[in-house]
Amino acid sequence: MTSTPKEIVRRGYDAVSYSYRGDEDRAAGERGAWIARIVLTVDSGAHVLDLGCGCGVPVSRDLVAAGRHVTGVDISDVQIARARRLVPGRTFIRADAGEVDFPSATFDAVICLYMLIHLPLDEQPPLLAKVASWLQPSGLFVVTAGHRAWTGTAANWLGSGAAMWWSHADAATYRRWLSAAGFTVEDEEYVPEGDGGHSLFWCRRGSRP
Ligand SMILES: C[S@@+](CC[C@H](N)C(=O)[O-])C[C@H]1O[C@@H](n2cnc3c(N)ncnc32)[C@H](O)[C@@H]1O
């Protein structure tokens, strides 16, 4: 029986969760800088959605420690069970980001690091439009996306015995999709990794004042 890309991704993160991220891991390198920038940008008491939250460490945990209200969503049972344990008292929802929904203007910020690229390409623009609707006007959206177009699978990812699947559009396509979804891109970083890399977009819902 063939698995769908989402089944591959969900099983892959169930298998790799603990080797990908330890319970006590600190926010190192660029992630530490991104979390610090989010805390500076989003007021204390703000409502933040961590979309593709993984095990909740470090992003949800550090934002909660800094006084932000965090809701997390992840497709992996293992990741969500860990997030509930590692960031107690917060809401963590086991769901496919492509299917989950929230009332409009629920969040002041949505953080989506290294998750969008696990969705089939045809599901990425509709998700960007839904994220825009979940945000307050001028709400912050931080998203890791592709830099060069690429779709592929890795067998035995990170030695887990499980496979993994990704699908990246190129950076120009993501700029276009973000704009069509109603975002203004305020900043864009290239984040190198191995032979390639990702684009990180810092966006606001709506147009520049
Ligand atoms: C590379 S990890 C990143 C975790 C966290 N955002 C971080 O940067 O530390 C990607 C996460 O996205 C989740 N994910 C992948 N596809 C998803 C989907 N369709 N819906 C919700 N979560 C998904 C995976 O289960 C995994 O926990």
PDBQT file of the ligand as one rigid body, heavy atoms in Angstrom, charges set to zero:
ROOT
HETATM    1  C1  LIG A 301      11.004  20.439  11.226  1.00  0.00    +0.000 C 
HETATM    2  S1  LIG A 301       9.767  20.256  12.462  1.00  0.00    +0.000 S 
HETATM    3  C2  LIG A 301       9.764  21.910  13.127  1.00  0.00    +0.000 C 
HETATM    4  C3  LIG A 301       9.201  22.015  14.519  1.00  0.00    +0.000 C 
HETATM    5  C4  LIG A 301       9.188  23.444  15.075  1.00  0.00    +0.000 C 
HETATM    6  N1  LIG A 301       8.364  24.332  14.263  1.00  0.00    +0.000 N 
HETATM    7  C5  LIG A 301      10.602  23.986  15.147  1.00  0.00    +0.000 C 
HETATM    8  O1  LIG A 301      10.996  24.753  14.265  1.00  0.00    +0.000 OA
HETATM    9  O2  LIG A 301      11.313  23.630  16.093  1.00  0.00    +0.000 OA
HETATM   10  C6  LIG A 301       8.270  20.266  11.477  1.00  0.00    +0.000 C 
HETATM   11  C7  LIG A 301       7.014  19.963  12.270  1.00  0.00    +0.000 C 
HETATM   12  O3  LIG A 301       5.885  20.185  11.426  1.00  0.00    +0.000 OA
HETATM   13  C8  LIG A 301       4.931  19.165  11.693  1.00  0.00    +0.000 C 
HETATM   14  N2  LIG A 301       4.084  19.020  10.511  1.00  0.00    +0.000 N 
HETATM   15  C9  LIG A 301       4.424  18.571   9.295  1.00  0.00    +0.000 A 
HETATM   16  N3  LIG A 301       3.363  18.549   8.469  1.00  0.00    +0.000 NA
HETATM   17  C10 LIG A 301       2.316  19.023   9.195  1.00  0.00    +0.000 A 
HETATM   18  C11 LIG A 301       0.933  19.245   8.908  1.00  0.00    +0.000 A 
HETATM   19  N4  LIG A 301       0.405  18.961   7.714  1.00  0.00    +0.000 N 
HETATM   20  N5  LIG A 301       0.155  19.756   9.908  1.00  0.00    +0.000 NA
HETATM   21  C12 LIG A 301       0.668  20.025  11.122  1.00  0.00    +0.000 A 
HETATM   22  N6  LIG A 301       1.956  19.809  11.445  1.00  0.00    +0.000 NA
HETATM   23  C13 LIG A 301       2.778  19.325  10.502  1.00  0.00    +0.000 A 
HETATM   24  C14 LIG A 301       5.783  17.931  11.972  1.00  0.00    +0.000 C 
HETATM   25  O4  LIG A 301       5.075  16.923  12.656  1.00  0.00    +0.000 OA
HETATM   26  C15 LIG A 301       6.938  18.523  12.760  1.00  0.00    +0.000 C 
HETATM   27  O5  LIG A 301       6.710  18.473  14.149  1.00  0.00    +0.000 OA
ENDROOT
TORSDOF 0
